[in-house]
């Protein structure tokens, strides 16, 4: 079969290209192993806006079109699916990604023209689905993770996660073309690509949706397999810098030590960055010193979330303020420049709690900080509780959830008040010498921060985030 995998059109993030669609790259590899022909269309990277989508796909030959679906892009994907069905009525359309994983049944209700969806990881189920489709089968109950219709009933099969990540192979980098993702001020830097080393998240943070797609169990690639991909990306594409988007890269102490020691012993030097941050309770001086020697960038993000012990307990963060202070000092002592991630407006949070968060962020001497409004992500414990209590409607519009738009405000304040609190927090933190030196010292960081400033304070924060 001929497969077209699509990262769909969406309102891009202030002109900044997104990360390479590594998930689609892994699906492409799984399908190619079974002899299928695959092409990847990244509409954001290739600047294919919705109005040009028909022209972009009209010349392509495919039997199956697979869309990566993020909640914020639901309208664009629905219109794109309609275009596919108009141009290729006999093509099969399947949806996957974070949104179908969180709301499998509602996804097919929202997309009546889509034929199927996937929940969770698809590397095992996708080739099985293609085989069943090729045989003309009508019963798909044996395909793990598939969401399908039997008469008027929507059925969501249980997903199956791969235990052997090495067996998945590398993403199809020849289809992704990683060097095409750099642009000045973008999230992905020059000579940079993404490197996934682990999957899964065992923690119970009520605001986080990472486990919905990747499961609770931590699974790791072998260090040798990771090094082989590093060498492949270096040799084939000149990649020297690797962004590791794992939610829990430092979870397994022995794994981190083994990785760092292997990289240190390697004949070439590379640089590594952890854009999704690392948990503070997984860090000690030995690990951090090894990471610095192995080439991990000085800038490292840490999820602190709140300066209120009460709110941290509500979040089920399993983190104390005493540990936060201790580990941030340790990061600075071992040569890192910590960047703090904070949430404002969590359900049950008060203005006093948010004041504690800003005060803590300033006290910690962080190089930079992000203060994002609480995002009610589909399928998370916090969002489900809000819907059950009637604080969010059953048909809540998840396209309103972005990093720069207040989609929810806790009881006792309006969205406008929360937005004002967040903007004051950003000004109080950033108009100081330490963060200003950080931003002026790095062109990409400065341009990104400036674009954020314009978006929030000039345009009113209406642009959608990634």
Order of alpha helices (4+ residues) and beta strands (2+ residues): beta-alpha-beta-alpha-beta-alpha-beta-alpha-alpha-beta-alpha-beta-beta-alpha-beta-beta-alpha-beta-alpha-beta-alpha-beta-alpha-beta-alpha-alpha-beta-alpha-beta-alpha-alpha-alpha-alpha
